Amino acid sequence: VVKSLINGHVTDVIDVSNRGLAYGDGLFETIRVIDKSPVWLGQHLARLRRGCDRLQLNLDETLLRAEISSLCQTSDAVNHPVADQDVADQVLKVIITRGAGGRGYRPDPRQGVERILQLSSYVADPNSSQQGIALFTCKTRLARQPLLAGLKHLNRLEQVLAAAELPIDCREGLMQDTAGLVIEGTRSNVFFVIAGQLCTPSLAQAGIDGVLREWLCDVMSVQIRQIGSAEIDAAQEIFVGNSVFGIYPVTSVHGVNGAITPFQVGEMTRACQAQLHQATGIIG
Ligand SMILES: Cc1ncc(COP(=O)(O)O)c(C=O)c1O
């Protein structure tokens, strides 16, 4: 079931000249909603604000908050009645674009931004949280672009190409940047325990500064540094995480040469999952 609001109106129709569609001129957030309440909403909106500042988008955050709350709280805006089992677990996608119109790349500073909200049911995958997943090393590399690094902008072709590489038995892909540094998963951030220390790659040049990553860096001692691909084999534990599915332990890494390296699900991974569950209700 998908419910959509565009600029506060119940509709799922957008103008074909929308710059988000034409140029990827915009940003998005994907937010877990548990019992009608968006998890880490403040952090998601903060990242959106950083993106709007960078792209010079004039977002009315108060209005956006009101629309999010009305979409999550009321069922008045629902075209199709939501079955009970769908209500507990949902995912909210917020897309902000520079709006419709104009010809050519040059943005018009007077143009109003478009707020596209979609709420759909979410099916959790407790098996991946408990048993862990296989991580595939993708050939597709992330471009280094400090101007856009960290932001969740609408240009995600690198992730589309990387996700297309994934074999059926690998739930996530590991991405490096064009300099060969490990950056993140195709839809998650990545964490390693190396020599007993929890660490995660620096995202100064590429990658999305994840809300789960930000939270984890707050509650645990996490070292943020450059991580080379040669260090992966030396890791005692690996896990991937995002704000929707939570944390999936990695039980094997499939290398580009076809070699498969096994990993144990360790104490650090389980401790992070336990903290996450306590703080948000997200299992995994
Ligand atoms: C490429 C990429 N990196 C990282 C993340 C994690 O972001 P968050 O924790 O905000 O969900 C995502 C989430 O979708 C992603 O697509």
Ligand as a Chemical Component Dictionary entry (heavy atoms), coordinates in Angstrom:
data_LIG
# 
_chem_comp.id                   LIG 
_chem_comp.type                 NON-POLYMER 
_chem_comp.pdbx_formal_charge   0 
_chem_comp.three_letter_code    LIG 
# 
loop_
_chem_comp_atom.comp_id 
_chem_comp_atom.atom_id 
_chem_comp_atom.alt_atom_id 
_chem_comp_atom.type_symbol 
_chem_comp_atom.charge 
_chem_comp_atom.model_Cartn_x 
_chem_comp_atom.model_Cartn_y 
_chem_comp_atom.model_Cartn_z 
_chem_comp_atom.pdbx_ordinal 
LIG C1 C1 C 0 24.286 4.507 -0.482 1  
LIG C2 C2 C 0 23.778 4.571 0.925  2  
LIG N1 N1 N 0 24.646 4.783 1.941  3  
LIG C3 C3 C 0 24.234 4.851 3.216  4  
LIG C4 C4 C 0 22.889 4.714 3.548  5  
LIG C5 C5 C 0 22.469 4.757 5.001  6  
LIG O1 O1 O 0 21.712 5.901 5.277  7  
LIG P1 P1 P 0 20.690 5.977 6.498  8  
LIG O2 O2 O 0 21.348 5.383 7.701  9  
LIG O3 O3 O 0 20.412 7.415 6.626  10 
LIG O4 O4 O 0 19.475 5.180 6.119  11 
LIG C6 C6 C 0 21.951 4.518 2.527  12 
LIG C7 C7 C 0 20.526 4.393 2.849  13 
LIG O5 O5 O 0 19.695 4.171 2.034  14 
LIG C8 C8 C 0 22.401 4.452 1.187  15 
LIG O6 O6 O 0 21.542 4.259 0.181  16 
# 
loop_
_chem_comp_bond.comp_id 
_chem_comp_bond.atom_id_1 
_chem_comp_bond.atom_id_2 
_chem_comp_bond.value_order 
_chem_comp_bond.pdbx_ordinal 
LIG C1 C2 SING 1  
LIG C2 N1 SING 2  
LIG C2 C8 DOUB 3  
LIG N1 C3 DOUB 4  
LIG C3 C4 SING 5  
LIG C4 C5 SING 6  
LIG C4 C6 DOUB 7  
LIG C5 O1 SING 8  
LIG O1 P1 SING 9  
LIG P1 O2 DOUB 10 
LIG P1 O3 SING 11 
LIG P1 O4 SING 12 
LIG C6 C7 SING 13 
LIG C6 C8 SING 14 
LIG C7 O5 DOUB 15 
LIG C8 O6 SING 16 
# 
